[in-house]
Amino acid sequence: MKKEILGQCPVCNHSLEVTKLHCSHCSTTIEGSFQPCKFCQLSPEYKNFIEVFIKNRGNIKEIEKELGISYPTVRGKLESVITALGYSAKPISTVNKKDILEKLSKGEITAEEAVDLLKE
């Protein structure tokens, strides 16, 4: 069984630097300072999630089924992976459509304002 390259230090969880690469076929050795890819630096849990996500082509229902978790948990894990990769996760909309429609029906907001709020 092949061992996977470590992306994080097992002691302090900081990123590791690769300093030596070796070809087992021709015995070439290259020394220097190399950074592991972004995915190598993810935790095993995140790597597993990404693998399941890709295998299921991003189909949330299939991911829920395979991992035995709820829709909000899948979304939360996805947001966490996005952040761990160094990207800004888009905030999950907190718009309550029912409240907006109630305000519209009471005349508290205009139809244009309701449309703008629903687009957020």
C-alpha positions in Angstrom: 0.0 0.0 0.0 1.4 3.4 -1.0 1.6 6.1 1.6 0.1 9.4 0.9 2.2 12.5 1.1 1.6 14.5 4.2 0.5 18.1 3.7 0.3 19.1 7.4 2.6 18.5 10.2 1.3 15.7 12.4 2.6 17.5 15.5 1.4 21.2 15.0 -0.9 21.0 11.9 1.1 23.6 10.0 1.9 23.2 6.3 4.8 21.0 5.5 7.5 21.8 2.9 8.8 19.1 0.6 12.5 19.3 0.3 13.4 16.2 -1.7 11.9 14.3 -4.6 13.1 10.9 -5.8 12.3 8.8 -8.9 12.3 5.1 -8.0 12.6 4.2 -11.7 15.8 6.1 -12.7 17.1 7.1 -9.2 17.0 10.8 -10.0 16.8 12.9 -6.9 15.8 16.6 -6.9 16.3 18.7 -3.8 14.8 22.1 -3.2 11.8 23.8 -1.6 8.5 22.6 -2.9 5.0 23.3 -1.6 2.4 20.5 -1.6 -0.8 21.2 -3.6 -3.7 22.8 -1.9 -5.5 19.4 -1.8 -2.6 17.7 -0.1 -2.8 20.1 2.7 -6.4 19.3 3.5 -7.4 17.0 6.4 -8.3 13.4 5.6 -11.9 14.2 6.4 -12.0 17.0 3.8 -10.2 14.9 1.2 -12.8 12.1 1.7 -15.7 14.6 1.4 -14.2 16.0 -1.9 -13.8 12.5 -3.3 -17.5 11.7 -2.5 -18.5 15.1 -3.9 -16.7 14.5 -7.2 -17.8 10.8 -7.4 -21.4 11.9 -7.1 -20.9 14.8 -9.5 -22.0 17.3 -6.9 -25.4 15.7 -6.5 -26.3 16.7 -2.9 -29.0 14.0 -2.5 -26.4 11.3 -3.5 -23.8 12.8 -1.1 -26.4 12.9 1.7 -27.1 9.2 1.1 -23.5 8.0 0.8 -22.3 9.9 3.9 -25.5 9.5 5.9 -25.7 13.3 6.6 -28.3 16.0 6.1 -28.5 18.6 3.4 -27.3 21.4 5.8 -24.4 19.3 6.9 -23.3 18.7 3.3 -23.6 22.4 2.6 -21.6 23.2 5.8 -18.8 20.7 4.9 -18.6 22.2 1.4 -18.3 25.7 2.8 -15.6 24.5 5.1 -13.6 22.9 2.3 -13.9 26.0 0.2 -12.5 28.1 3.1 -9.8 25.5 3.8 -8.7 25.8 0.2 -8.2 29.6 0.7 -11.3 30.8 -1.1 -14.0 33.0 0.3 -17.2 31.1 0.8 -20.3 32.9 -0.3 -22.6 33.5 2.6 -25.6 31.3 2.8 -28.7 33.3 2.2 -30.6 34.1 5.3 -33.5 35.7 3.5 -36.8 34.5 4.9 -39.2 34.6 1.9 -42.3 34.2 4.1 -41.4 37.4 6.1 -40.8 39.3 2.9 -44.1 38.3 1.4 -45.9 39.2 4.6 -44.3 42.6 4.7 -45.3 43.0 1.0 -48.9 42.0 1.7 -49.1 44.4 4.7 -47.8 47.2 2.5 -44.7 47.7 4.6 -42.5 47.3 1.5 -43.0 47.8 -2.2 -43.0 45.1 -4.8 -39.7 46.3 -6.1 -38.2 46.2 -2.6 -39.6 42.7 -2.2 -37.9 41.6 -5.5 -34.6 43.1 -4.4 -34.8 41.3 -1.0 -35.6 38.0 -2.6 -32.6 38.3 -5.0 -30.2 38.6 -2.0 
